[in-house]
Amino acid sequence: MDKRVLQAQTIKAEAARLGFSACGLARAERVDQTQEARFRKWISEGKHGEMDYLARNIEKRMDPRLLVEGAQTIVVVAMNYLPADLPEKPPLARYAYGKDYHDVVRERLLALMQSLNLKPYEDGRAFVDTAPVDERYWAVKAGLGWTGRNGQLIIPRAGSYFFLGELILVHPADAYDSSKRNLCGNCRACVDACPAGALCGDGSMDARKCLSYLTIEHRGPLPEEAGEQMGTCFYGCDRCAEVCPWNRFARSSEEAAFAPSAELLRMKTEDWQALDVETYRRLFKGSAVKRAKYEGLRRNIDAWKP
């Protein structure tokens, strides 16, 4: 296999050309001991809820070289998803208004590989929230930003409304990025704003309390208090991002795939309350919302008290 040296500036230029908002490079190595201990403790305390997949393949999560044999470089990218022209109080989390980010970001990552003359599986692999990759950890290591108290990656002077993706490559690079200093300071706006008290204040959260988890990942009935806590949003929750001071720098995405459809924007409270299977399928064809399935969305709407 050709062990060529990747040119960091070329990778970043191509990533920008393809529509990524940020790009950085980190060495592929085992995560540091502090991060590993923190994650294992979080799992042991059951704070991952019913997301059992997080408790599997922990060793691969700790060492990307177990995911891609011979890995030397991790390229981390961020893509802005913040939609324009939403209602003042949107009933869906902002990420849910466009096409499924798994497909959009992965397709763009594969295009990045192609533009760099890299072959999938031979030179490395693309990942978008579908494998045991500690995305935010690597985004920090690659210099994109820092992890806020809400657990989200915060990009300086850009905010947190970004999807992340990674290329784990078998080639070394000519330069790697350095981590940025955490600039949250004493701010606890996100922790205080969480209606369910799910944020632990150290960048982790208790998924069993989190409205995003409960309305998307959780199967079965919602806790009785969830309906009140939802406020105006019945799918996901953006409260901790809305109050983040860094999101005053957020700008609407120019990515067409993340623009909401006219029909979705026309939906009123009464339309959501009358949502049937056919309308659900039409509204969310090719959307990440399908993860909750119609039954899950219907459960949320029935508990919703806008």
C-alpha positions in Angstrom: 0.0 0.0 0.0 1.2 3.5 -0.9 2.3 5.2 2.4 2.2 8.7 1.0 2.1 11.8 3.2 -1.2 13.6 3.3 -1.1 17.4 2.7 -3.1 19.0 5.5 -3.7 22.3 3.6 -4.9 20.5 0.5 -7.3 18.4 2.6 -8.7 21.6 4.2 -9.0 23.4 0.9 -10.9 20.5 -0.6 -13.1 20.2 2.4 -14.0 23.9 2.2 -14.7 23.5 -1.6 -17.1 20.6 -0.8 -19.1 22.7 1.7 -17.7 21.8 5.0 -17.5 24.6 7.5 -14.5 23.4 9.4 -11.8 20.7 9.0 -8.9 19.6 11.1 -6.5 16.7 11.5 -5.5 14.6 14.5 -3.1 11.7 14.9 -4.9 8.3 15.1 -4.1 7.0 18.6 -5.8 5.7 21.7 -7.9 8.3 23.5 -6.3 9.7 26.6 -6.8 8.0 30.0 -9.0 10.8 31.3 -11.4 10.5 28.5 -11.5 6.7 28.7 -12.1 6.7 32.4 -14.9 9.3 32.1 -16.7 7.3 29.4 -16.4 4.0 31.2 -17.8 5.6 34.4 -20.7 7.2 32.4 -21.6 3.8 31.0 -21.3 2.0 34.4 -23.7 4.6 35.9 -26.2 3.8 33.3 -26.4 7.4 32.0 -26.6 6.1 28.4 -30.1 4.9 29.0 -31.3 2.3 26.5 -28.6 3.1 24.0 -26.9 -0.3 24.5 -24.8 0.2 21.4 -22.7 2.7 23.3 -21.7 0.0 25.8 -20.6 -2.3 23.0 -17.3 -2.1 21.2 -15.8 0.2 23.8 -12.3 -0.9 22.9 -12.8 0.2 19.3 -14.2 3.5 20.6 -11.1 4.0 22.6 -8.7 3.2 19.8 -9.6 4.1 16.1 -6.8 1.8 14.9 -9.1 -1.1 15.9 -11.7 0.3 13.5 -9.2 0.9 10.6 -6.1 -1.3 10.7 -3.0 0.8 10.2 -4.8 4.1 10.8 -2.5 7.1 11.2 -4.7 10.2 10.6 -8.2 11.3 11.5 -9.7 14.0 9.4 -12.6 15.6 11.2 -15.1 17.8 9.4 -18.1 19.9 10.5 -21.1 20.9 8.3 -23.5 23.7 9.3 -27.1 22.5 9.4 -28.9 25.6 10.9 -31.9 26.1 8.7 -33.2 29.5 7.8 -36.8 30.7 8.0 -37.9 28.5 10.8 -40.8 29.4 13.1 -39.7 31.4 16.2 -40.4 28.4 18.3 -39.9 25.3 16.1 -41.7 22.1 17.0 -38.7 20.0 15.8 -35.1 20.2 16.8 -33.3 22.3 14.2 -31.3 19.4 12.8 -34.4 17.5 11.9 -35.7 19.9 9.2 -33.5 18.7 6.3 -32.3 15.5 4.7 -30.8 12.7 6.8 -27.3 14.0 7.8 -25.9 10.5 7.8 -26.4 10.3 4.0 -25.5 14.0 3.2 -22.3 14.1 5.2 -21.1 10.6 4.2 -21.7 11.4 0.6 -19.6 14.5 0.9 -16.8 12.6 2.8 -16.6 10.1 0.0 -16.4 13.0 -2.4 -13.5 14.4 -0.3 -11.7 11.0 -0.5 -12.2 10.9 -4.2 -10.8 14.4 -4.7 -7.7 13.4 -2.7 -7.3 10.2 -4.8 -8.1 8.1 -1.8 -10.0 4.8 -2.1 -12.6 3.7 0.5 -11.4 0.7 2.6 -8.0 0.7 0.9 -6.9 4.1 2.2 -9.4 4.5 5.0 -13.0 4.8 5.9 -15.7 7.5 6.3 -17.8 7.7 9.5 -20.9 9.7 10.3 -22.4 8.8 13.7 -22.7 5.2 12.7 -19.7 3.5 14.4 -18.0 3.6 17.8 -16.0 6.8 17.0 -15.8 9.4 19.8 -16.7 12.2 17.4 -16.5 15.2 19.7 -13.3 14.0 21.3 -11.6 13.8 17.9 -13.1 17.1 16.8 -11.4 18.7 19.8 -8.1 16.9 19.1 -8.3 18.1 15.5 -8.6 21.7 16.7 -12.2 22.4 15.6 -13.4 23.7 18.9 -14.1 22.5 22.5 -16.8 20.5 24.2 -19.3 22.7 26.0 -21.1 22.0 29.2 -24.0 20.8 27.1 -21.7 18.1 25.6 -21.8 19.7 22.1 -18.8 20.8 20.1 -18.6 24.6 20.1 -16.7 26.1 17.2 -15.2 29.6 18.0 -17.3 32.4 16.5 -19.6 29.9 14.8 -21.5 28.0 17.5 -22.7 24.5 17.8 -25.2 23.8 15.0 -22.9 21.4 13.1 -22.9 17.8 12.1 -19.6 16.0 12.4 -17.9 13.4 10.2 -14.6 11.7 10.1 -12.2 10.1 7.7 -9.9 7.6 9.4 -6.9 7.2 7.0 -3.9 4.9 6.9 -1.5 7.6 5.7 0.4 10.1 7.9 -0.1 13.8 7.4 2.5 16.6 7.0 0.8 18.6 9.8 -1.7 18.1 12.6 -3.8 20.5 14.5 -3.7 21.4 18.2 -6.6 21.5 20.6 -8.3 24.8 21.4 -8.8 26.2 24.9 -12.2 25.6 26.4 -13.8 29.1 26.5 -17.0 28.3 28.4 -15.4 29.9 31.5 -17.9 30.1 34.4 -21.0 30.1 32.1 -23.7 27.6 33.0 -26.4 28.9 30.8 -27.0 25.5 29.2 -27.1 23.7 32.5 -29.6 26.1 34.0 -31.8 26.1 30.9 -32.2 22.3 30.6 -35.8 21.7 31.6 -35.1 18.2 32.8 -31.9 18.8 34.7 -30.1 16.3 32.3 -26.8 18.2 32.0 -24.1 17.2 34.6 -22.1 20.4 34.1 -18.9 18.6 33.0 -19.8 18.1 29.4 -21.7 14.9 30.0 -25.5 14.3 30.4 -27.8 11.8 31.9 -29.7 10.5 28.8 -32.4 9.1 30.9 -33.5 12.7 31.6 -32.7 14.3 28.3 -35.6 15.3 26.1 -33.7 14.6 22.9 -33.0 11.1 24.1 -36.6 10.5 25.4 -38.3 11.8 22.2 -36.0 10.2 19.7 -34.1 7.1 21.1 -36.4 6.0 23.9 -38.9 3.3 23.2 -42.0 2.9 25.3 -44.1 5.5 27.2 -42.6 8.9 28.1 -42.2 9.9 31.7 -45.2 11.8 32.9 -43.3 15.0 33.3 -41.9 15.0 29.7 -45.0 16.5 28.2 -44.6 19.6 30.3 -40.9 19.8 29.8 -41.2 19.6 26.0 -42.5 23.2 25.8 -43.1 24.0 22.1 -40.8 21.2 20.7 -42.0 17.6 20.5 -39.0 16.1 18.7 -35.6 16.6 20.1 -34.6 19.6 22.1 -32.4 22.7 21.4 -32.8 24.5 24.7 -29.1 24.1 25.7 -28.0 25.3 22.3 -30.4 28.2 22.1 -29.1 29.8 25.3 -25.4 29.2 24.5 -23.7 32.6 24.1 -21.5 31.2 21.3 -24.6 30.6 19.1 -25.1 34.3 18.7 -22.4 33.8 16.0 -24.4 31.1 14.3 -25.3 31.7 10.7 -27.9 29.8 8.5 -26.6 26.9 6.5 -26.2 27.3 2.8 -26.4 23.6 2.3 -29.6 22.9 0.2 -30.0 19.4 1.6 -30.7 20.9 5.0 -33.3 23.4 3.9 -36.8 22.5 5.1 -39.6 21.8 2.6 -42.4 24.2 2.2 -44.9 21.7 3.4 -42.9 21.1 6.6 -42.8 24.9 7.3 -46.6 25.1 6.7 -47.4 22.7 9.5 -49.3 24.3 12.4 -50.0 22.9 15.8 -53.4 21.5 14.7 -51.7 19.8 11.7 -49.2 18.1 13.9 -51.9 16.9 16.3 -53.8 15.4 13.3 -50.6 13.8 11.8 -51.3 10.5 10.1 -49.0 7.9 8.7 -49.3 9.0 5.1 -48.4 12.6 6.0 -45.6 11.5 8.2 -44.1 9.4 5.4 -44.4 12.3 2.9 -42.9 14.9 5.3 -40.0 12.9 6.5 -39.0 10.9 3.4 -35.2 10.7 3.5 -35.1 12.4 6.9 -33.3 11.4 10.2 -36.7 11.8 11.9 -37.6 8.3 10.7 -35.4 7.0 13.5 -38.3 7.8 15.9 -40.8 6.0 13.6 -44.4 7.2 13.3 -45.4 5.5 16.5 -42.7 7.4 18.4 -43.6 10.7 16.9 -47.3 10.1 17.6 -46.4 9.3 21.2 -44.5 12.6 21.5 -47.3 14.6 19.9 -49.9 13.0 22.2 -47.9 14.1 25.3 -47.1 17.5 23.8 -48.6 20.6 25.5 -47.7 23.5 23.3 
